[in-house]
């Protein structure tokens, strides 16, 4: 067997393994979150592959990392303003799933008028302690290219770190993953987490595609209304984050209340205008009779 044939088969095995891991991780994560399968009943390494929502918990802001430029940083360096943070756990040489997560995030954020570095920040943390800042830089550049706004590069932060720091942050966030030595890959779930400017876990959005409406509302809510506009406030009154499905769902009763209030206000305005018209007509008639 030639070296080229062995290399080709090796690549095919890695791609197939990556695809199976992606499907397995997504199914395991979704099943565990919806209560379809208990984690202890999942096969093998998938027991650790899940996302547990730790809403309101504080991230360890003193955790040490290295950014894509090789600069030593603390996680807390990205939680020093009024901006919320979009947090993603990935690894930069992932054969399939992580690229889908980052591309899905970039595509969703591209729809928003919010900009990284101004209304919010993006922080990606590699779960592979063996990865380097150079790998992080390549992934960041590819993601920003997909996003299409190179001027926002300062708002994107791709980090690497040691096993202790990675596990500390991931465990706090409820992000479970498992290293597979046979294929030198990581099995992990898919999703992004919205974090408050103080570093508290606010919302979890699952999958590889994130509805722009949900992302925008999550960012506005996590910022305690420091970003967004009046329309966002109205939408947040009508929608509520459902942690069971990781999405915002409509509150029918609140919609009915708003509709009823608008109807009553419209009737009041209509009656007021009618009265004013009648009064103006009577005044004009009185003026005409007086002149006669």
TORMI-828510 format. One line per 2 residues: number of its first residue (from 1); for each residue x, z, y of N, C-alpha, C. Coordinates in Angstrom, 2 decimals. Layout:
N
NUM	X,Z,Y,X,Z,Y,X,Z,Y; ...
END
This chain:
292
1	0.86,0.00,-1.20,0.00,0.00,0.00,0.89,0.00,1.25; 0.64,-0.89,2.18,1.46,-1.00,3.38,1.23,0.16,4.32
3	2.19,0.37,5.23,2.07,1.43,6.23,0.88,1.17,7.14; 0.63,-0.13,7.48,-0.49,-0.47,8.36,-1.81,-0.10,7.70
5	-1.94,-0.33,6.40,-3.17,0.00,5.68,-3.40,1.50,5.66; -2.33,2.27,5.38,-2.45,3.72,5.37,-2.86,4.25,6.74
7	-2.23,3.66,7.79,-2.55,4.10,9.15,-4.00,3.80,9.49; -4.46,2.61,9.11,-5.85,2.22,9.38,-6.82,3.13,8.65
9	-6.54,3.44,7.39,-7.42,4.32,6.62,-7.40,5.73,7.21; -6.23,6.17,7.67,-6.14,7.49,8.28,-7.01,7.59,9.52
11	-6.97,6.53,10.34,-7.80,6.52,11.56,-9.28,6.53,11.20; -9.64,5.77,10.17,-11.04,5.72,9.76,-11.52,7.07,9.26
13	-10.64,7.77,8.52,-11.00,9.10,8.02,-11.21,10.06,9.18; -10.33,9.99,10.18,-10.45,10.88,11.35,-11.73,10.59,12.11
15	-12.06,9.30,12.29,-13.28,8.94,13.00,-14.50,9.41,12.23; -14.49,9.20,10.91,-15.63,9.62,10.09,-15.78,11.13,10.12
17	-14.67,11.84,10.03,-14.72,13.31,10.08,-15.25,13.77,11.42; -14.77,13.14,12.48,-15.24,13.50,13.81,-16.73,13.27,13.97
19	-17.22,12.16,13.42,-18.65,11.86,13.53,-19.47,12.88,12.76; -19.03,13.23,11.56,-19.76,14.21,10.76,-19.74,15.58,11.42
21	-18.61,15.95,12.02,-18.52,17.22,12.73,-19.47,17.23,13.92; -19.54,16.10,14.63,-20.42,16.02,15.78,-21.87,16.21,15.37
23	-22.31,15.49,14.34,-23.69,15.62,13.88,-23.96,17.02,13.37; -23.04,17.54,12.57,-23.22,18.87,12.01,-23.27,19.94,13.09
25	-22.39,19.85,14.07,-22.36,20.84,15.14,-23.63,20.80,15.96; -24.11,19.61,16.28,-25.32,19.48,17.09,-26.53,20.01,16.32
27	-26.62,19.68,15.04,-27.75,20.16,14.23,-27.68,21.67,14.08; -26.48,22.19,13.80,-26.32,23.63,13.61,-26.67,24.39,14.87
29	-26.19,23.88,16.01,-26.47,24.55,17.28,-27.95,24.55,17.59; -28.57,23.39,17.47,-30.00,23.28,17.78,-30.83,24.14,16.82
31	-30.47,24.12,15.54,-31.22,24.88,14.55,-31.11,26.38,14.80; -29.91,26.83,15.11,-29.72,28.26,15.34,-30.47,28.71,16.58
33	-30.44,27.90,17.65,-31.09,28.28,18.90,-32.60,28.32,18.75; -33.15,27.44,17.92,-34.60,27.39,17.77,-35.09,28.23,16.60
35	-34.18,28.93,15.96,-34.57,29.82,14.87,-34.91,29.10,13.58; -34.50,27.83,13.43,-34.83,27.09,12.22,-33.95,27.49,11.05
37	-32.69,27.83,11.38,-31.76,28.24,10.33,-31.00,29.46,10.84; -30.97,30.51,10.05,-30.19,31.69,10.43,-28.71,31.36,10.29
39	-27.86,31.83,11.23,-26.44,31.51,11.19,-25.78,31.85,9.85; -26.15,32.99,9.22,-25.51,33.37,7.97,-25.87,32.43,6.83
41	-26.92,31.61,7.01,-27.32,30.68,5.96,-26.73,29.29,6.15; -25.96,29.10,7.24,-25.36,27.81,7.48,-24.15,27.61,6.57
43	-23.84,26.37,6.23,-22.71,26.12,5.34,-21.36,26.31,6.02; -20.42,26.91,5.31,-19.02,26.98,5.71,-18.75,27.31,7.16
45	-17.91,26.49,7.80,-17.47,26.77,9.17,-18.59,26.68,10.21; -19.70,26.05,9.85,-20.78,25.90,10.82,-21.43,27.24,11.19
47	-21.11,28.31,10.41,-21.63,29.62,10.77,-21.15,30.04,12.15; -19.95,29.60,12.51,-19.37,29.98,13.79,-19.71,28.99,14.89
49	-20.27,27.85,14.52,-20.52,26.79,15.49,-21.91,26.96,16.07; -21.99,27.60,17.23,-23.28,27.86,17.83,-23.08,28.25,19.29
51	-24.18,28.29,20.01,-24.17,28.79,21.38,-25.20,29.90,21.48; -24.73,31.09,21.75,-25.62,32.24,21.97,-25.72,32.48,23.48
53	-26.92,32.52,23.99,-27.08,32.73,25.42,-26.82,34.18,25.80; -25.88,34.38,26.67,-25.56,35.70,27.20,-25.92,35.73,28.69
55	-27.17,35.47,28.98,-27.61,35.35,30.37,-27.33,36.64,31.14; -26.73,36.45,32.31,-26.45,37.59,33.17,-25.12,38.27,32.91
57	-24.44,37.92,31.80,-23.15,38.55,31.50,-22.07,38.03,32.46; -21.09,38.86,32.71,-20.00,38.54,33.62,-18.82,37.94,32.86
59	-18.37,36.76,33.30,-17.19,36.16,32.70,-15.95,36.98,33.06; -14.95,36.99,32.19,-13.70,37.70,32.50,-12.86,36.90,33.50
61	-13.02,37.20,34.76,-12.39,36.41,35.82,-10.88,36.59,35.88; -10.35,37.58,35.17,-8.91,37.79,35.17,-8.21,37.01,34.06
63	-8.97,36.22,33.28,-8.38,35.42,32.20,-7.42,34.39,32.79; -6.26,34.25,32.16,-5.20,33.37,32.68,-5.24,31.99,32.01
65	-5.06,30.95,32.83,-5.04,29.57,32.33,-3.99,28.78,33.10; -3.85,27.51,32.73,-3.00,26.56,33.44,-3.86,25.34,33.75
67	-3.85,24.87,34.99,-4.71,23.73,35.33,-4.02,22.42,34.99; -4.73,21.32,35.30,-4.24,19.99,34.93,-2.94,19.59,35.63
69	-2.57,20.32,36.67,-1.32,20.03,37.38,-0.18,20.94,36.96; -0.43,21.80,35.96,0.60,22.69,35.47,0.71,23.98,36.26
71	-0.27,24.28,37.10,-0.26,25.48,37.93,-0.95,26.62,37.19; -0.31,27.79,37.17,-0.92,28.97,36.55,-2.06,29.46,37.44
73	-3.23,29.68,36.84,-4.42,30.09,37.59,-5.14,31.19,36.84; -6.04,31.86,37.54,-6.98,32.80,36.95,-8.36,32.15,36.99
75	-9.18,32.47,36.01,-10.54,31.92,36.00,-11.26,32.29,37.30; -10.97,33.48,37.82,-11.61,33.93,39.04,-11.26,33.11,40.27
77	-10.21,32.27,40.18,-9.86,31.42,41.32,-10.98,30.44,41.65; -11.87,30.19,40.70,-12.96,29.23,40.91,-14.29,29.92,41.20
79	-14.23,31.21,41.44,-15.45,31.97,41.75,-15.20,32.83,42.99; -14.77,32.16,44.06,-14.43,32.89,45.29,-15.25,32.41,46.48
81	-16.30,31.65,46.21,-17.10,31.11,47.32,-18.58,31.24,46.97; -19.41,30.57,47.73,-20.85,30.59,47.46,-21.27,29.48,46.50
83	-20.29,28.76,45.95,-20.62,27.64,45.08,-20.77,28.07,43.63; -21.83,27.61,42.95,-21.93,27.83,41.50,-20.96,26.93,40.77
85	-20.82,27.14,39.47,-19.86,26.40,38.67,-20.54,25.82,37.43; -20.23,24.57,37.12,-20.64,23.96,35.86,-19.48,24.14,34.88
87	-19.73,24.88,33.81,-18.67,25.23,32.85,-18.87,24.48,31.54; -17.80,23.85,31.07,-17.86,23.12,29.79,-16.70,23.53,28.90
89	-17.00,23.88,27.65,-15.96,24.14,26.65,-15.77,22.87,25.82; -14.57,22.32,25.86,-14.27,21.08,25.15,-12.83,21.18,24.63
91	-12.34,20.10,24.07,-10.88,19.96,23.94,-10.57,18.49,24.15; -9.44,18.24,24.78,-9.18,16.94,25.40,-8.82,15.83,24.42
93	-8.37,16.18,23.22,-8.09,15.16,22.21,-9.16,15.12,21.13; -10.33,15.64,21.45,-11.48,15.57,20.55,-11.80,14.10,20.27
95	-12.00,13.73,19.01,-12.21,12.32,18.69,-13.56,11.75,19.14; -14.55,12.61,19.43,-15.85,12.03,19.76,-16.72,12.91,20.64
97	-17.09,14.09,20.17,-18.14,14.88,20.81,-17.80,15.29,22.23; -16.57,15.72,22.47,-16.21,16.22,23.81,-16.30,15.12,24.86
99	-15.92,13.92,24.48,-16.05,12.80,25.43,-17.52,12.56,25.77; -18.40,12.71,24.78,-19.83,12.55,25.03,-20.34,13.64,25.97
101	-19.85,14.87,25.78,-20.26,15.98,26.64,-19.81,15.72,28.09; -18.54,15.38,28.26,-18.01,15.15,29.61,-18.65,13.92,30.26
103	-18.85,12.86,29.50,-19.49,11.67,30.05,-20.94,11.94,30.41; -21.65,12.70,29.55,-23.03,13.04,29.85,-23.13,13.90,31.09
105	-22.20,14.84,31.25,-22.18,15.69,32.43,-21.91,14.85,33.69; -20.92,13.96,33.61,-20.59,13.12,34.75,-21.75,12.21,35.14
107	-22.42,11.64,34.14,-23.55,10.76,34.42,-24.70,11.51,35.08; -24.95,12.73,34.62,-26.02,13.54,35.20,-25.68,13.93,36.63
109	-24.45,14.39,36.86,-24.05,14.81,38.19,-24.01,13.65,39.16; -23.75,12.44,38.67,-23.69,11.27,39.53,-25.03,10.98,40.18
111	-26.13,11.38,39.53,-27.46,11.15,40.10,-27.72,12.09,41.28; -27.09,13.25,41.27,-27.33,14.25,42.31,-26.59,13.89,43.60
113	-27.15,14.34,44.71,-26.47,14.17,45.99,-25.45,15.29,46.24; -25.51,16.34,45.42,-24.50,17.40,45.50,-23.14,16.84,45.10
115	-22.09,17.40,45.66,-20.74,16.95,45.36,-19.86,18.10,44.88; -19.07,17.88,43.81,-18.11,18.90,43.38,-17.13,19.21,44.50
117	-16.84,20.47,44.67,-15.94,20.88,45.73,-16.66,21.21,47.01; -17.94,20.88,47.09,-18.72,21.19,48.29,-19.93,22.06,47.94
119	-20.83,21.56,47.09,-21.98,22.37,46.68,-21.73,23.15,45.38; -20.80,22.68,44.56,-20.51,23.34,43.29,-19.13,22.92,42.82
121	-18.64,23.56,41.76,-17.37,23.17,41.13,-17.62,22.91,39.65; -16.72,22.16,39.05,-16.75,21.90,37.61,-15.49,22.49,36.99
123	-15.65,23.28,35.94,-14.52,23.86,35.22,-14.66,23.51,33.74; -13.68,22.80,33.21,-13.62,22.50,31.77,-12.49,23.33,31.16
125	-12.76,23.99,30.05,-11.76,24.81,29.37,-11.53,24.25,27.97; -10.28,23.94,27.67,-9.96,23.46,26.33,-9.98,24.63,25.34
127	-10.63,24.43,24.21,-10.66,25.47,23.18,-9.46,25.36,22.23; -8.60,24.38,22.48,-7.41,24.18,21.65,-6.20,24.72,22.40
129	-5.63,25.85,21.94,-4.48,26.43,22.65,-3.23,25.57,22.59; -3.24,24.55,21.75,-2.08,23.68,21.63,-2.07,22.53,22.63
131	-3.13,22.37,23.38,-3.20,21.26,24.33,-2.41,21.58,25.61; -2.03,20.54,26.31,-1.14,20.66,27.46,-1.83,20.25,28.76
133	-1.26,20.65,29.90,-1.80,20.20,31.18,-1.84,18.67,31.31; -0.86,17.99,30.71,-0.86,16.52,30.76,-2.11,15.96,30.09
135	-2.52,16.54,28.97,-3.75,16.11,28.29,-4.96,16.40,29.17; -4.94,17.56,29.82,-6.05,17.91,30.72,-6.14,16.93,31.87
137	-4.99,16.50,32.39,-4.96,15.56,33.51,-5.56,14.22,33.11; -5.22,13.75,31.91,-5.78,12.48,31.42,-7.29,12.58,31.30
139	-7.78,13.68,30.75,-9.23,13.86,30.58,-9.92,13.97,31.94; -9.32,14.70,32.87,-9.92,14.82,34.20,-10.02,13.46,34.87
141	-8.94,12.69,34.84,-8.95,11.37,35.49,-10.02,10.46,34.89; -10.15,10.50,33.56,-11.15,9.65,32.90,-12.56,10.08,33.28
143	-12.78,11.40,33.38,-14.12,11.90,33.72,-14.48,11.56,35.15; -13.54,11.72,36.07,-13.81,11.39,37.48,-14.05,9.90,37.65
145	-13.31,9.08,36.88,-13.55,7.63,36.92,-14.96,7.32,36.48; -15.42,8.01,35.43,-16.79,7.83,34.96,-17.78,8.31,36.03
147	-17.46,9.41,36.69,-18.32,9.97,37.73,-18.43,9.03,38.93; -17.34,8.40,39.31,-17.39,7.39,40.36,-17.20,7.88,41.79
149	-16.79,9.16,41.96,-16.54,9.67,43.31,-15.15,10.31,43.34; -14.11,9.49,43.46,-12.74,10.02,43.40,-12.43,11.02,44.50
151	-13.18,10.97,45.59,-12.93,11.89,46.70,-13.30,13.33,46.36; -13.98,13.54,45.23,-14.39,14.89,44.83,-13.42,15.52,43.83
153	-12.24,14.92,43.66,-11.30,15.37,42.62,-10.94,16.85,42.75; -10.91,17.38,43.97,-10.54,18.77,44.16,-11.59,19.74,43.60
155	-12.78,19.21,43.31,-13.84,20.07,42.77,-13.90,20.09,41.26; -12.98,19.35,40.60,-12.93,19.29,39.13,-11.68,20.00,38.65
157	-11.84,20.90,37.69,-10.71,21.71,37.22,-10.69,21.70,35.69; -9.65,21.14,35.13,-9.51,21.05,33.68,-8.37,21.98,33.25
159	-8.71,22.99,32.44,-7.79,24.08,32.15,-7.35,24.09,30.69; -6.14,24.60,30.47,-5.63,24.91,29.14,-5.18,26.37,29.15
161	-5.08,26.96,27.97,-4.67,28.37,27.92,-4.28,28.79,26.52; -3.91,30.06,26.39,-3.55,30.57,25.07,-4.80,31.02,24.32
163	-4.63,31.32,23.04,-5.76,31.65,22.18,-6.53,32.87,22.70; -5.82,33.87,23.19,-6.48,35.09,23.65,-7.39,34.82,24.84
165	-6.90,34.08,25.83,-7.70,33.80,27.03,-8.90,32.93,26.69; -8.67,31.91,25.86,-9.76,31.01,25.48,-10.86,31.77,24.74
167	-10.45,32.55,23.74,-11.43,33.31,22.96,-12.18,34.33,23.82; -11.47,34.95,24.74,-12.08,35.95,25.61,-13.23,35.35,26.41
169	-12.97,34.20,27.02,-14.00,33.55,27.84,-15.10,32.97,26.97; -14.72,32.29,25.89,-15.71,31.65,25.01,-16.63,32.69,24.37
171	-16.06,33.80,23.89,-16.89,34.84,23.27,-17.85,35.46,24.29; -17.36,35.67,25.51,-18.23,36.21,26.55,-19.38,35.27,26.85
173	-19.10,33.97,26.85,-20.13,32.97,27.13,-21.02,32.69,25.93; -20.66,33.21,24.74,-21.45,32.95,23.54,-21.19,31.59,22.93
175	-20.03,31.00,23.23,-19.69,29.68,22.71,-18.84,29.83,21.46; -19.42,29.48,20.29,-18.73,29.60,19.03,-18.12,28.28,18.57
177	-16.92,28.35,17.99,-16.27,27.15,17.47,-15.37,27.54,16.31; -14.92,26.54,15.54,-14.12,26.81,14.34,-13.07,25.72,14.17
179	-11.83,26.16,13.96,-10.74,25.22,13.75,-10.68,24.79,12.28; -10.54,23.48,12.07,-10.46,22.91,10.72,-9.05,22.39,10.50
181	-8.19,23.17,9.83,-6.78,22.77,9.68,-6.59,21.47,8.89; -7.49,21.19,7.98,-7.32,19.99,7.15,-7.33,18.71,7.98
183	-8.16,18.69,9.01,-8.26,17.51,9.88,-7.66,17.75,11.25; -7.18,18.98,11.51,-6.62,19.36,12.81,-7.63,19.09,13.93
185	-8.87,19.52,13.68,-9.95,19.34,14.66,-10.76,20.62,14.79; -11.60,20.64,15.81,-12.45,21.80,16.05,-13.92,21.40,15.90
187	-14.64,22.19,15.13,-16.09,22.03,15.07,-16.68,22.94,16.14; -17.56,22.37,16.96,-18.14,23.16,18.05,-19.48,22.57,18.46
189	-20.26,23.36,19.16,-21.57,22.92,19.63,-21.42,22.14,20.92; -22.53,21.58,21.39,-22.50,20.75,22.60,-23.44,21.32,23.65
191	-22.94,21.39,24.87,-23.75,21.88,25.97,-22.88,22.26,27.15; -23.52,22.54,28.28,-22.81,23.01,29.46,-23.50,24.28,29.94
193	-22.78,25.07,30.73,-23.29,26.34,31.21,-23.19,26.38,32.72; -24.26,26.80,33.37,-24.25,26.96,34.83,-23.95,28.43,35.13
195	-22.97,28.67,35.99,-22.50,30.02,36.28,-22.64,30.29,37.77; -23.02,31.52,38.11,-23.19,31.89,39.52,-21.84,31.97,40.22
197	-21.85,31.97,41.56,-20.58,32.09,42.30,-19.83,33.37,41.98; -20.53,34.39,41.47,-19.88,35.65,41.11,-19.33,35.63,39.68
199	-19.58,34.55,38.95,-19.07,34.44,37.59,-20.02,34.95,36.54; -21.32,35.04,36.85,-22.30,35.49,35.87,-23.01,34.29,35.25
201	-23.24,34.36,33.94,-23.85,33.25,33.20,-25.32,33.13,33.59; -25.70,31.93,34.04,-27.03,31.75,34.61,-27.95,30.90,33.74
203	-27.53,29.70,33.38,-28.35,28.81,32.55,-27.49,28.04,31.55; -28.09,27.71,30.42,-27.43,26.91,29.39,-28.23,25.62,29.21
205	-27.54,24.49,29.24,-28.19,23.20,29.00,-27.54,22.58,27.76; -28.37,22.26,26.76,-27.85,21.84,25.46,-27.74,20.33,25.34
207	-26.95,19.92,24.33,-26.88,18.51,23.97,-25.73,17.79,24.65; -25.85,16.48,24.75,-24.83,15.64,25.39,-25.38,14.87,26.58
209	-26.68,15.03,26.84,-27.31,14.44,28.02,-28.10,15.54,28.72; -27.91,15.64,30.03,-28.49,16.74,30.79,-29.36,16.18,31.92
211	-30.69,16.41,31.83,-31.58,15.86,32.85,-31.13,16.27,34.26; -30.94,15.31,35.16,-30.49,15.65,36.52,-31.38,16.67,37.21
213	-32.69,16.63,36.95,-33.59,17.61,37.56,-33.22,19.02,37.12; -32.97,19.20,35.82,-32.62,20.51,35.31,-31.28,20.99,35.87
215	-30.32,20.07,35.95,-29.00,20.43,36.48,-29.10,20.84,37.94; -29.86,20.09,38.73,-30.01,20.41,40.15,-30.69,21.76,40.34
217	-31.80,21.97,39.63,-32.52,23.24,39.76,-31.65,24.40,39.30; -30.88,24.20,38.23,-30.00,25.26,37.73,-28.93,25.61,38.76
219	-28.38,24.61,39.42,-27.36,24.85,40.43,-27.95,25.57,41.65; -29.14,25.14,42.07,-29.78,25.78,43.22,-30.11,27.23,42.89
221	-30.67,27.46,41.71,-31.04,28.82,41.33,-29.81,29.71,41.16; -28.75,29.17,40.55,-27.53,29.96,40.35,-26.87,30.31,41.68
223	-27.06,29.47,42.69,-26.46,29.72,44.00,-27.27,30.70,44.84; -28.39,31.18,44.28,-29.32,32.04,45.04,-29.80,31.34,46.29
225	-30.09,30.04,46.12,-30.66,29.20,47.18,-29.69,28.95,48.34; -28.38,29.09,48.08,-27.40,28.79,49.12,-27.18,27.28,49.26
227	-27.57,26.52,48.26,-27.52,25.06,48.34,-28.92,24.53,48.09; -29.13,23.24,48.36,-30.46,22.66,48.15,-31.28,22.66,49.43
229	-32.56,22.29,49.31,-33.44,22.18,50.47,-34.82,22.74,50.13; -35.77,22.52,51.05,-37.12,23.05,50.86,-37.78,22.49,49.62
231	-37.54,21.22,49.33,-38.13,20.62,48.13,-37.65,21.34,46.88; -36.37,21.71,46.84,-35.84,22.45,45.69,-36.54,23.80,45.54
233	-36.83,24.46,46.67,-37.50,25.75,46.61,-38.91,25.61,46.05; -39.58,24.54,46.46,-40.93,24.28,45.95,-40.89,23.99,44.44
235	-39.90,23.19,44.03,-39.77,22.86,42.61,-39.44,24.11,41.78; -38.59,24.98,42.33,-38.26,26.21,41.60,-39.48,27.13,41.49
237	-40.40,27.04,42.45,-41.63,27.81,42.35,-42.52,27.26,41.24; -42.44,25.92,41.04,-43.31,25.26,40.06,-42.69,25.16,38.68
239	-41.37,25.34,38.58,-40.68,25.24,37.30,-39.95,26.55,37.00; -39.80,26.84,35.71,-39.09,28.03,35.28,-38.14,27.67,34.15
241	-36.94,28.24,34.20,-35.96,27.99,33.15,-36.40,28.68,31.87; -36.46,27.91,30.79,-36.84,28.42,29.48,-35.59,28.53,28.61
243	-35.07,29.73,28.39,-33.83,29.87,27.62,-33.96,29.43,26.17; -35.18,29.39,25.63,-35.36,28.99,24.24,-35.00,27.53,24.00
245	-35.24,26.70,25.01,-34.96,25.27,24.85,-33.88,24.79,25.81; -33.44,25.67,26.71,-32.39,25.28,27.65,-32.84,24.23,28.65
247	-34.11,24.31,29.08,-34.63,23.36,30.05,-35.59,24.06,31.00; -35.91,23.38,32.09,-36.92,23.89,33.02,-38.28,23.32,32.63
249	-39.26,24.21,32.53,-40.61,23.80,32.16,-41.56,24.08,33.32; -42.59,23.28,33.40,-43.53,23.39,34.51,-44.47,24.58,34.33
251	-44.78,25.26,35.43,-45.71,26.39,35.43,-47.06,25.88,35.94; -47.99,25.62,35.01,-49.26,24.98,35.35,-50.07,25.79,36.37
253	-50.11,27.10,36.19,-50.91,27.93,37.10,-50.38,27.87,38.52; -49.07,27.82,38.67,-48.51,27.73,40.01,-48.82,26.38,40.65
255	-48.81,25.34,39.83,-49.18,24.01,40.35,-50.63,24.04,40.83; -51.52,24.67,40.06,-52.92,24.76,40.45,-53.08,25.57,41.73
257	-52.30,26.63,41.88,-52.38,27.43,43.09,-51.96,26.62,44.31; -50.87,25.88,44.17,-50.41,25.06,45.28,-51.43,23.99,45.62
259	-51.99,23.34,44.57,-53.01,22.30,44.80,-54.22,22.89,45.49; -54.65,24.08,45.03,-55.80,24.73,45.67,-55.52,25.09,47.11
261	-54.31,25.59,47.39,-53.96,25.96,48.76,-53.94,24.73,49.67; -53.40,23.62,49.15,-53.37,22.39,49.93,-54.79,21.90,50.21
263	-55.68,22.00,49.21,-57.06,21.57,49.38,-57.77,22.40,50.45; -57.59,23.73,50.36,-58.23,24.61,51.35,-57.68,24.32,52.73
265	-56.36,24.16,52.85,-55.77,23.85,54.15,-56.30,22.53,54.68; -56.44,21.56,53.81,-56.98,20.26,54.23,-58.41,20.38,54.74
267	-59.22,21.18,54.07,-60.60,21.38,54.50,-60.66,22.07,55.86; -59.79,23.06,56.05,-59.76,23.76,57.34,-59.38,22.80,58.46
269	-58.38,21.97,58.22,-57.96,20.99,59.23,-59.08,19.99,59.51; -59.76,19.54,58.43,-60.86,18.58,58.60,-61.98,19.18,59.44
271	-62.38,20.42,59.14,-63.44,21.08,59.90,-63.03,21.30,61.35; -61.77,21.69,61.55,-61.28,21.92,62.92,-61.32,20.63,63.73
273	-60.90,19.53,63.12,-60.92,18.23,63.83,-62.35,17.83,64.14; -63.27,18.04,63.18,-64.68,17.68,63.39,-65.27,18.48,64.54
275	-64.97,19.78,64.59,-65.47,20.63,65.66,-64.92,20.19,67.00; -63.64,19.89,67.04,-63.02,19.43,68.29,-63.64,18.13,68.77
277	-63.93,17.22,67.84,-64.56,15.96,68.22,-65.95,16.19,68.80; -66.72,17.07,68.11,-68.06,17.37,68.61,-68.00,18.02,69.98
279	-67.05,18.92,70.15,-66.91,19.61,71.43,-66.51,18.64,72.53; -65.61,17.71,72.20,-65.20,16.70,73.19,-66.36,15.78,73.55
281	-67.17,15.43,72.54,-68.33,14.57,72.80,-69.34,15.28,73.68; -69.59,16.58,73.42,-70.53,17.36,74.23,-70.02,17.50,75.67
283	-68.71,17.73,75.80,-68.15,17.86,77.15,-68.28,16.56,77.92; -68.07,15.44,77.24,-68.18,14.14,77.90,-69.62,13.87,78.31
285	-70.58,14.24,77.43,-72.01,14.03,77.75,-72.41,14.92,78.92; -71.94,16.16,78.95,-72.28,17.07,80.04,-71.72,16.55,81.36
287	-70.51,16.03,81.30,-69.88,15.48,82.51,-70.66,14.27,83.03; -71.17,13.44,82.11,-71.94,12.26,82.52,-73.26,12.65,83.16
289	-73.95,13.65,82.56,-75.22,14.11,83.10,-75.02,14.76,84.47; -73.93,15.52,84.61,-73.66,16.17,85.89,-73.39,15.17,86.97
291	-72.71,14.11,86.64,-72.42,13.05,87.62,-73.66,12.33,88.04; -74.64,12.21,87.10,-75.89,11.54,87.45,-76.71,12.41,88.38
END
